[in-house]
Amino acid sequence: MEKGLFSVWEKLKKPVLILKNDGEIAYCNSALKSLFNKNQLKKAKHCYNLIFGSNHSCFEEKRLICPVKLLMKEHRDSCTVLRTIKVHDKDRDYLIECFRENGFIVEIFTEVTEIIKEFGREKIKSIKEFASSLIGEVAKSDRTFITLISISNFDEIVKIYGIETAIIISGRLESKIKKFLSIFGAESFAISDGNIVTVFKNGFAKEEIRKIEKKILNMLTDFEIEMLEDKIPISTILISVFLKKEEFSTVSDLISVLLLMKNRLSFTNEKKVALNSISGIEKIIIKKRQKLKLIVKSLHENKIDIFFQPIVNLLSGKLEHFEALMRVRDGGKIIPAGYFVNELYENNLSVECDLKVLDKLREYREILGKFRYPVYINVSHRALGSALYRNELRKTINLLAESNVKVNIEITEQVLFENFKILEMASREFNFLIAIDDFGSGYSSFKLVSELVKRGMVSAIKIDGSLVKNIAYDENLSRIVSLISFMAKVFRLKTIAEYVENREIVKILEELNIDNGQGYFFSKPVPIDKIEDIVNKFGGSCPPDR
């Protein structure tokens, strides 16, 4: 890694420290510099001077858990430790992720309060109790098993029955599991709604754990909970992790395991997933790190671009709008934002990416002005909360208006629900309309839609792709889309169906009176130099005034 490339890490909002193998400081970004005063930074030559306030190498301090020492002594490629650092005379707990990178050692600091938010404040006590239980068990046993039992249909329960009912169900499942596992001397903790983790004590053998897992799965097969005179089916997934003493360093390793286990659940439909050790989980860590590096590098090297996907009138077959979608150019590859969306939010980079989208819209305004089709852009909840972003959004809307291009925004139901007042003020001030994105995916509220319509803020509803892509094979999906279509007609809103991938879907949507479609059946998202081909394919160069 050449010194000039260190500045790539400047884009990361989290503190970053880059070291030589002996712990000498090679580089630190602005976020890390903000933690210390100028005098501390000037005097510090090695990481232990800065982070631990010591003049002695960590290798001389036997009791000190240092990430660099762990890498060197245990010949690991990465590790994570929890350290308390004095920042402006106040102690703060940081999770320090440490890994090798082209002859250097990179340390990324995450304040523990950010991690706690992932689980919810009400679960902090359970997490701390779990940490204490696990650390004690690892200290006295050569092997330790932890098992996560998750309600895989928790989100669906929230959508259908509401969050209060879902939390009650989670609590009842927790009580049932705790009672069942207590006979094995195991301790269970609810680390988040719908997620219960268990520490198996007394040095269980793998064969014993497998038998217990089987009993748990049998107990939870066809499991239902009676609520509101209804029997609610509960689907669960079980994940087990085997921790070897030599691999488990600190509480921070534990938190990493929990976050990664939680993340793993969204990628599997299996009832049981076994991860043999932290070394297996490390592969997931490496993948997440690669994604983080990709987005940080893309921001630094200005490799963020936007592609345009047409929104087509299903009745006339004519082009109605474009949606601008963020893409990353990585050599010859074009990578969609969904590939690293979790990393964007986990590392506070979503607003910066949203700003890059606005930059690109302004850059392309002359080409877009040639055709004058309205453009939808996606806006994250964090961007809405940023005064800088709102100011840049205003500039972009006004500048494109001069080229006769109307900019509207797409907001998910959840963002609408949580940012109603901000959106109301912004839509009036900036003169944009809102399309409710992913409608039907979770926070659907007729009352909210009616309020938006009454205030003249909303123009369209985008029907979530999960309701559209399998509509030809599921009559219930067809009924749901029909209800959304009817509601939209009552409120005089346009409907846009996402994930339109074949003519059969188009035909069904036409029968359900859906206005517009978007998906690969019409076109994949295309770069700006291909936008004229889309216009020629689906309609004239200048649409009527909108």
Secondary structure, DSSP 8 states (H G I E B T S, - for coil): --GGGGGGGGG-SS-EEEE-TTSBEEEE-HHHHTTS-HHHHHH--BHHHHHS--SS-GGG-TT---HHHHHHHHT-SEEEEEEEEEETTEEEEEEEEEEEETTEEEEEEEEHHHHHHHH-GGGHHHHHHHHHHHHHHHHH-SEEEEEEEEETTHHHHHHHH-HHHHHHHHHHHHHHHHHHHGGGT-EEEEEETTEEEEEE-S---HHHHHHHHHHHHHHHTT-EEEETTEEEE--EEEEEEEEETTT--SHHHHHHHHHHHHHHHTT---SEEEE-SHHHHHHHHHHHHHHHHHHHHHHHTT-EEEEEEEEEETTT--EEEEEEEEEEEETTEEEEGGGGHHHHHHTT-HHHHHHHHHHHHHHTHHHHHHH---EEEE--HHHHT-HHHHHHHHHHHHHHHTTT--EEEEEEHHHHHHSHHHHHHHHHHHT--EEEEEETSS---HHHHHHHHHTT-EEEEEE-HHHHTTTTT-HHHHHHHHHHHHHHHHTT-EEEES---SHHHHHHHHHTT--EE-STTT---B-GGGHHHHHHHHS-SS----
